[in-house]
């Protein structure tokens, strides 16, 4: 490696180390107290950086929540997709994708609902918001893949049905009426609606 390129590498490593510290600090504070009860100054202090440095990485606390939650969402979706591959029943396979996503979103209910709000109303040009939107698209694609098994519906219809399934999932997770409900109740509510949706085109 040419000597001139080494300082650039160090700078990048330092930036990544700071970002990792920020993410870890935010995750711990958000998990224990909820996003609304945590200040950016507390996150900066726990990450051992200045508040000004924090805002070089994220513009707001909402974007920081996106950064933290995106990694959890991505892991949940990966596990759901893997589980669905071995399930022949379409409804069970769809719910195998959905359940881990609901579980990660409901780990801290206030955080989960704020995350959904950031996805809907956040700045689509912000990278972490873009990552969150990409995850919602990947979720729909995973559901569409399941619904398209065996060619019983064409790809366009499978994509449309998956979009509706996604909407059902997000509304159920965000609904105020479900704030105190455990994961099993929320998942059952989603399952009941998805069952009726899929029965219409004769998929069940």
N, C-alpha and C positions, 0 to 999 in steps of 0.2 A: 504494500500500500504506500503511495507517495506520501512523504511527510506533510505536504500542504493539506492533504485531506483529513489528517488525524484530528485537528481541532474541531472541524465540522462534526465528525463522529462523536466527539466528547460532548459537544453542545446538544446534539440530538439525544444522546443518552441522558444527559442532565435534565432535558425537557421531559423525557419519558419518565424518569424517576420522580420528578415533581408531580407529573400528572398522576402517576400511580399512587403517590402519597395523598394527593387531593381526593382521588376516587375512594381510596380506603377510608380516609377520614370522614368523607361525606356519607359513605355507606354505613359506617358504624353509628354515626350520629342520627342519620335518618331512620335506621332500623330501631334504635332504642327510644327515640323521642318523637319521630315523625317530622316530615319536611317543614311543616308550618311552625314548629317550635324551635327550629335550628336557625341560627344566623350565619351569614357568610363569614363573619369575623370569627365565629367559633370553629368553622371548618378550616379557615386559614390557620388559626392558632394550633389546631390539632395536627394539621399537616406540616407545621413548623415553617410556614412561609408568611409573607406579608399579604394583606388584603389586596393590595395593588397587583401583586403577582398572580393571585387567584384569578383576577379578572382578565389576565392575559390568556387564560385557558378557557374560561366560560364567561358569558356576559351576564348571567343571572343565576339565581338559585334554581329556577325551573330548568335551565339547561344542564345544570349539575345533576339534577334528579334524572333527567333523560340519560345522561352519561352513565349513571349508576344502574338505572333500571334496564337499559338496553342490553347490557351483558347478561342480566338475569333472564330477560325475555328470550334472548337468543338461545341460551342453554335450555330453557323450558321447551322452546319450539323444537329444538334438535331432539330432545328426549321424546317428545310427542310424536314426531315423525317416525322415529325408530320403532316406537311401540305400535303405531298404526300399521306398519308393514306386515306384521304377523297376525293381524285381525281380519278375518274374512267378512264379517258383518259390517255393512257400510256405516250404520249409525254408531256402532261401537268404535269403529275405526276413526270416525270424525271426532267422537268424544275423547278418544285417546290423544288426539292432537290438542284438543281444547283444554282438557283438565290441567295439564302442567302449566299452561299459560294463566289460567284462573288462579291456580295455587300461588304462582309467583306474584301475581298482581294483588292477591289478598294477604300476602305475608304481613304487610303493614297497610291497612285499608286506606288511611289518609294518603299515604304515598302513592298507592295504586290509583286512586281516583284523581290525584293531582297529575300523575303521569299521563292518564288518559286525556285529561284536559289540555295538557301541554301538546299532546299529539294533534288534537283537533284545532287548537287555537294558536299554537306556537309558530315561530318563524320558519317556514319551509326551507329557507336558504341557510339556516344554521345547521352545521354538520351533524350534531347529535340528534336534532329533530329529523333530519333526512334519514339517519340510521333507523330511527323509530318508525318512520313511514315505510321504509324498506322492509322492516320486520312484519308490519301488518300485511304488506303485499305477499311476503313469503308465507305467512299464515294462510292467506287465501289460496295461494298456489298449492300448498300442502293439502288443504281440504278439497280443492278442485281435482287434484290427482286421485284422491280416494274416490270421489264421486264419478270420475271418468273411468273407473275400472270396468273392464268388460265391454266398453263401448255402449253402455245403456243410455247415456246421454252424450250429446256432442260436446266438444271442448268449450264452445261459447256458452252453452247452457250450464255446464259444470262450473265455469268461472262465475257466471251470474249467481248461481245458487251459493257458491262459496262466499261471494260478496255479501249475500244476505245472512249467511251463517256468521260471518265476521261481525256484521252489524248487531245481530242478536247477542253475541258474546260481549261486545263492548258496552252495549246498553245495559245488559244485566250486571256487569261488573261495576258500572258507574252509577247505577240507580241508587238514589238516596234510600229507597225502601229496603235495599239489601245491605245497608251499612253494617248492621249487627248480625247478619246471617252468615253462618259458617260456609266453608267452601262447598260442602256436599249439597247444601240447599241451593246455592247459586248454580252449581253444575247441573243439578236436576232441573232447575228452571230452564236452563239453556237446552238441555236434552229434550225436554217436553216440546219446546218450540221447534227445534230442529227436526224432531220426529214428524211433526205435522207438516213441516215444509217439505221434507223428502217423500212423504206419502203421496203428496199431490202428483208429482210426475211418475209415480209408481216405482220409486227406488227402494221401497221397503215392502 
